[in-house]
Amino acid sequence: MADVLFRVDASTVIGVGHVMRCKALAEALVERGVGAVFVVAHPAEVVHRLLHGTGFDVLVLPARVVAGSVEDAACVGAIARERAVRALVLDGYQFTPDYMVQLRASGPLAVLDDMATQPALPCDLIINSAPHAFDLPYATLTQGADTALGPAFSLIRKEIRDQIARGSVCLSQRSSVLVTFGGSDPLALTLPLVRGLLPVLPPQVVVDVLVGPAVAGVAQLMADLQALGAGARLRTYHAPPQLAPIMARAGLAITAGGGTVGELVALGVPVVVAVVVDNQEGAASAEGDNPAIDMRQPGSVTCLVHAAGRLWADAPARDAMARAGQAVVDGQGALRVADKVLQLRVD
């Protein structure tokens, strides 16, 4: 069966979230018997690291091609036609309506969108798993496109889905707190958050720190974390090959807004979320009333530490958050989106 083509980028500047959610969808397509090919802009080192071992083809556009340009769309369209792909998936803020029109000429087009800020979205399927997606004006931005909106369509990676299927340790028996600020930690919150968190938590609680693959100055960060002198209370990981076991054993997580939140919620982990980039602000107001998540603006690390300390001391509240989260995000959203992509047809 023909592949689905993904046009997406990742870097220390734009982060890794776009690639990670496309990876989740690609994995679900494979489970439906369909292959995937990723087309990325130069340089592509971060993307290669993120997709290592997946078996997906990764094609890199020529270095001269500007991401989101007419030449970009022409190159991607040529690849799509050469491979006779079944559909195309687009994820990134650099892609304009004109780009989408050009790409759509090569096959059905699905677009992952976060904020509905484009003046138009000429595509065949809109994907936005945020709780506020239903409030965005997609009906006026498209011409009859299908939609996959809301947390039921959260793009959860297969590794997380497999962990959910294995079951999890009861929340009351989990004795670790997870700290992770995404693939790049753009506000460098990891070190000050851990420094403030350790004295607040009971001495028997372990802090697991996940440092993403695109974090700048990672060697210095890891050294600074070890210099805190926390010993066995602190476990640090830099882009480990398996994230699910570390995430699933957490009784609480502090993280940045993004795809990681959905994965933690699906695993039954209560979450304190810091809004760290502009594209998360739209979700913040909607998430604020979500009982599964404690949403915080990161104006002060002290605020995040206080929220985490308060929640750790309130086991019933954390248990209620975990149950509420899993009622909203069941982990099967990528399979639902894959089915919608495979239903797309050329007019």
BELKAHU-V507182 format. One record per residue. N is the residue number from 1. PSI is psi in whole degrees, -180 to 180 (NA if undefined). OMEGA is omega in whole degrees, -180 to 180 (* if undefined). D_CENTER is the distance of its C-alpha to the mean C-alpha in Angstrom with 1 decimal. Layout:
n | psi | omega | d_center
N | PSI | OMEGA | D_CENTER
N | PSI | OMEGA | D_CENTER
//
This chain:
n | psi | omega | d_center
1 | 143 | -176 | 27.3
2 | 152 | 180 | 25.9
3 | 165 | 165 | 22.5
4 | 133 | -178 | 19.6
5 | 133 | 177 | 18.8
6 | 126 | 172 | 15.5
7 | 112 | -172 | 15.9
8 | 155 | 179 | 13.0
9 | 164 | 173 | 13.2
10 | 150 | 177 | 11.8
11 | 176 | 176 | 14.0
12 | -21 | -179 | 14.8
13 | -51 | -176 | 15.3
14 | -7 | 179 | 12.4
15 | -171 | -174 | 9.8
16 | -1 | -173 | 7.6
17 | -37 | 180 | 4.2
18 | -45 | -180 | 6.6
19 | -39 | -176 | 8.0
20 | -39 | 180 | 5.5
21 | -30 | 173 | 5.2
22 | -37 | 176 | 8.8
23 | -43 | 179 | 9.6
24 | -43 | 179 | 9.0
25 | -40 | 179 | 11.2
26 | -40 | 178 | 13.6
27 | -42 | 179 | 14.1
28 | -37 | 177 | 15.1
29 | -40 | 177 | 17.4
30 | -40 | 177 | 19.0
31 | -21 | 176 | 19.8
32 | 7 | 175 | 21.5
33 | 18 | -177 | 23.5
34 | 137 | 178 | 21.9
35 | 174 | -180 | 20.9
36 | 145 | 174 | 18.4
37 | 136 | -180 | 18.9
38 | 131 | 175 | 16.7
39 | 125 | -173 | 18.5
40 | 158 | 178 | 17.4
41 | 158 | 175 | 19.4
42 | 139 | -3 | 21.4
43 | 159 | -172 | 20.7
44 | 19 | -176 | 18.3
45 | -43 | -179 | 18.5
46 | -42 | -180 | 14.9
47 | -42 | 179 | 13.9
48 | -40 | 179 | 16.7
49 | -42 | -177 | 15.6
50 | -33 | -175 | 12.1
51 | 7 | -180 | 14.0
52 | 131 | 177 | 17.1
53 | 0 | -179 | 18.8
54 | -24 | -175 | 17.0
55 | -2 | 178 | 20.1
56 | 140 | 172 | 18.4
57 | 138 | 175 | 20.5
58 | 113 | 180 | 19.2
59 | 131 | -176 | 21.6
60 | 128 | 177 | 21.8
61 | 153 | 178 | 23.5
62 | 147 | -176 | 26.7
63 | -27 | -178 | 26.5
64 | -18 | -174 | 28.6
65 | 126 | 177 | 26.1
66 | 129 | -179 | 24.3
67 | 129 | 179 | 20.8
68 | 2 | -177 | 21.1
69 | 172 | 175 | 24.9
70 | -39 | 179 | 27.4
71 | -37 | 175 | 27.9
72 | -53 | -178 | 24.2
73 | -38 | 179 | 24.4
74 | -43 | 179 | 27.7
75 | -45 | -179 | 26.5
76 | -42 | 178 | 23.6
77 | -39 | 179 | 26.0
78 | -41 | 178 | 28.5
79 | -43 | -180 | 26.2
80 | -43 | -179 | 25.2
81 | -39 | 180 | 29.0
82 | -39 | -178 | 30.0
83 | -4 | -179 | 27.7
84 | 52 | -175 | 28.4
85 | 154 | -178 | 24.8
86 | -34 | -180 | 24.3
87 | 166 | 177 | 21.6
88 | 144 | 178 | 19.4
89 | 130 | -175 | 15.7
90 | 131 | -180 | 14.9
91 | 109 | 178 | 11.7
92 | 150 | -177 | 12.7
93 | -8 | -179 | 14.8
94 | -3 | -174 | 17.7
95 | 118 | -175 | 18.7
96 | 169 | 174 | 21.6
97 | -39 | 178 | 23.4
98 | -39 | 177 | 26.1
99 | -45 | -179 | 23.6
100 | -42 | 179 | 22.4
101 | -44 | -180 | 26.0
102 | -42 | -178 | 26.9
103 | -36 | -177 | 24.1
104 | -20 | 178 | 24.9
105 | -13 | -178 | 28.4
106 | 2 | 178 | 27.2
107 | 172 | 178 | 25.7
108 | 140 | -173 | 23.7
109 | 127 | 172 | 20.6
110 | 139 | -178 | 17.3
111 | 126 | 170 | 15.2
112 | 120 | -175 | 11.7
113 | 153 | 180 | 12.5
114 | -35 | -167 | 11.6
115 | -5 | -179 | 15.0
116 | 42 | -179 | 17.8
117 | -13 | 177 | 19.4
118 | 149 | 179 | 20.9
119 | -20 | 176 | 24.5
120 | 156 | 177 | 24.0
121 | 79 | -179 | 21.5
122 | 91 | -177 | 23.8
123 | -178 | -178 | 21.9
124 | -16 | 180 | 22.3
125 | 129 | 175 | 19.1
126 | 131 | 180 | 16.7
127 | 121 | 176 | 13.3
128 | 109 | -174 | 11.7
129 | 4 | -180 | 10.6
130 | 148 | 179 | 11.2
131 | -30 | -178 | 14.5
132 | 2 | -175 | 16.3
133 | -34 | -179 | 15.7
134 | -22 | -178 | 19.2
135 | -5 | -177 | 20.8
136 | 152 | -170 | 19.9
137 | 50 | -177 | 22.7
138 | -32 | -179 | 21.4
139 | -29 | 180 | 24.8
140 | -13 | -177 | 26.5
141 | -14 | -179 | 24.1
142 | 171 | 176 | 24.4
143 | 74 | 177 | 27.5
144 | 21 | 179 | 27.0
145 | 148 | 172 | 23.5
146 | 161 | -179 | 22.0
147 | 150 | 170 | 19.0
148 | 90 | -170 | 16.1
149 | 143 | 174 | 15.5
150 | 170 | -174 | 14.4
151 | -20 | 177 | 12.7
152 | -18 | -179 | 14.8
153 | 22 | 177 | 12.6
154 | 131 | -176 | 9.2
155 | 90 | -178 | 7.6
156 | 128 | -178 | 8.1
157 | 156 | -178 | 9.1
158 | -37 | 179 | 12.9
159 | -41 | 180 | 13.3
160 | -42 | 179 | 12.1
161 | -39 | 178 | 14.2
162 | -38 | 178 | 17.0
163 | -41 | 178 | 16.9
164 | -42 | -179 | 17.2
165 | -29 | 180 | 20.1
166 | -12 | -177 | 21.8
167 | 171 | -177 | 22.0
168 | 161 | 176 | 21.4
169 | 141 | 178 | 23.8
170 | 138 | -176 | 25.1
171 | -38 | -177 | 23.4
172 | -18 | -180 | 26.8
173 | 1 | 179 | 27.1
174 | 131 | -175 | 24.0
175 | 29 | 177 | 25.1
176 | 151 | 173 | 22.1
177 | 132 | -178 | 19.8
178 | 135 | 175 | 16.4
179 | 120 | 176 | 15.5
180 | 133 | -179 | 12.3
181 | 46 | 173 | 11.2
182 | -172 | -175 | 8.2
183 | -23 | -174 | 9.1
184 | -12 | -180 | 12.0
185 | 64 | -171 | 13.1
186 | -25 | 180 | 14.7
187 | 7 | 179 | 17.2
188 | 50 | -177 | 18.2
189 | -17 | -171 | 18.0
190 | -56 | -175 | 17.9
191 | -52 | -180 | 21.6
192 | -32 | 179 | 23.1
193 | -46 | 180 | 21.0
194 | -41 | 179 | 22.1
195 | -39 | 179 | 25.6
196 | -28 | -174 | 25.9
197 | -39 | -174 | 24.4
198 | -45 | -180 | 26.7
199 | -20 | -176 | 29.9
200 | -30 | -176 | 28.6
201 | 152 | 175 | 27.7
202 | 150 | -174 | 30.4
203 | -22 | -179 | 31.5
204 | -8 | -178 | 30.6
205 | 131 | 179 | 26.8
206 | 141 | 175 | 24.8
207 | 116 | 175 | 21.9
208 | 128 | -179 | 19.2
209 | 118 | 176 | 17.4
210 | 119 | 178 | 14.4
211 | 124 | -173 | 14.6
212 | 166 | -175 | 12.0
213 | -16 | -178 | 13.4
214 | 19 | 179 | 13.7
215 | 130 | 180 | 15.3
216 | 145 | 177 | 18.7
217 | 40 | -172 | 21.8
218 | -37 | -179 | 20.3
219 | -43 | 179 | 23.8
220 | -39 | 179 | 25.2
221 | -47 | -179 | 22.4
222 | -38 | 178 | 22.9
223 | -40 | 180 | 26.7
224 | -36 | 177 | 26.5
225 | -44 | 179 | 24.6
226 | -32 | -179 | 27.4
227 | -11 | 177 | 30.0
228 | -17 | 175 | 29.2
229 | 29 | -178 | 31.4
230 | -11 | 178 | 29.6
231 | -133 | -176 | 30.5
232 | -11 | 179 | 29.3
233 | -14 | -176 | 27.5
234 | 123 | 176 | 24.8
235 | 125 | -176 | 22.7
236 | 143 | -179 | 20.6
237 | 131 | 176 | 18.2
238 | 109 | 178 | 17.1
239 | 57 | 179 | 14.4
240 | 154 | -178 | 16.1
241 | -27 | 179 | 16.1
242 | 121 | 180 | 15.3
243 | -30 | -170 | 12.9
244 | -46 | -179 | 13.7
245 | -36 | 179 | 17.3
246 | -43 | -180 | 16.6
247 | -41 | -173 | 14.1
248 | -21 | -179 | 16.5
249 | 0 | -178 | 19.5
250 | 137 | 173 | 18.4
251 | -8 | 178 | 20.4
252 | 146 | 177 | 18.3
253 | 144 | 170 | 15.2
254 | 122 | -173 | 14.8
255 | 172 | 174 | 11.5
256 | 155 | 174 | 10.0
257 | 145 | -178 | 8.5
258 | -164 | -176 | 4.9
259 | -29 | 180 | 2.4
260 | -33 | -180 | 5.1
261 | -48 | 180 | 7.6
262 | -39 | 180 | 7.7
263 | -42 | 178 | 8.1
264 | -44 | 179 | 10.7
265 | -43 | 179 | 12.3
266 | -28 | 179 | 12.8
267 | 0 | 179 | 14.4
268 | 31 | 179 | 16.7
269 | 122 | 174 | 15.8
270 | 145 | -170 | 16.8
271 | 132 | 165 | 14.6
272 | 121 | -172 | 15.8
273 | 131 | 174 | 13.2
274 | 128 | 176 | 14.2
275 | 113 | -172 | 13.5
276 | -14 | 178 | 13.5
277 | 161 | -172 | 13.2
278 | -37 | -174 | 15.0
279 | -5 | 176 | 12.4
280 | -11 | -175 | 11.5
281 | -35 | 180 | 15.2
282 | -35 | 180 | 15.6
283 | -23 | -171 | 13.6
284 | -45 | -178 | 15.5
285 | -38 | 179 | 18.7
286 | -40 | -179 | 17.5
287 | -22 | -175 | 15.7
288 | -28 | 179 | 18.8
289 | 5 | -179 | 20.8
290 | 118 | -178 | 18.3
291 | -11 | 180 | 20.1
292 | -16 | -169 | 17.1
293 | 139 | 170 | 15.8
294 | 103 | -175 | 17.8
295 | 130 | -178 | 16.4
296 | 139 | 167 | 18.1
297 | 134 | -172 | 18.7
298 | 41 | 179 | 18.8
299 | -25 | -179 | 22.4
300 | 128 | 175 | 23.6
301 | -32 | 179 | 22.4
302 | -38 | 179 | 25.3
303 | -44 | 179 | 23.7
304 | -43 | 179 | 20.6
305 | -44 | 180 | 23.1
306 | -45 | 180 | 25.3
307 | -43 | -179 | 22.8
308 | -43 | 179 | 21.7
309 | -41 | 179 | 25.4
310 | -43 | -179 | 26.4
311 | -38 | 179 | 23.9
312 | -35 | -179 | 24.7
313 | -9 | -176 | 28.3
314 | 79 | -177 | 27.8
315 | -42 | 178 | 27.0
316 | -38 | 179 | 27.8
317 | -41 | 179 | 25.3
318 | -39 | 179 | 22.5
319 | -41 | 179 | 23.7
320 | -40 | 178 | 23.7
321 | -43 | -179 | 20.2
322 | -45 | -179 | 19.0
323 | -41 | 179 | 21.1
324 | -39 | -180 | 20.0
325 | -46 | -179 | 16.3
326 | -23 | 175 | 17.0
327 | -23 | -178 | 19.3
328 | -42 | -178 | 16.6
329 | 105 | -176 | 13.7
330 | -2 | 177 | 15.6
331 | -5 | -175 | 13.0
332 | 11 | -175 | 14.7
333 | -37 | -179 | 12.8
334 | -36 | 178 | 11.9
335 | -37 | 178 | 15.7
336 | -41 | 178 | 16.7
337 | -40 | 178 | 14.9
338 | -42 | 179 | 16.4
339 | -39 | 178 | 19.7
340 | -40 | 177 | 19.6
341 | -41 | -177 | 18.9
342 | -15 | 176 | 21.9
343 | -9 | -178 | 24.0
344 | 142 | 179 | 23.9
345 | 150 | 174 | 27.3
346 | 134 | 179 | 29.0
347 | NA | * | 31.5
//
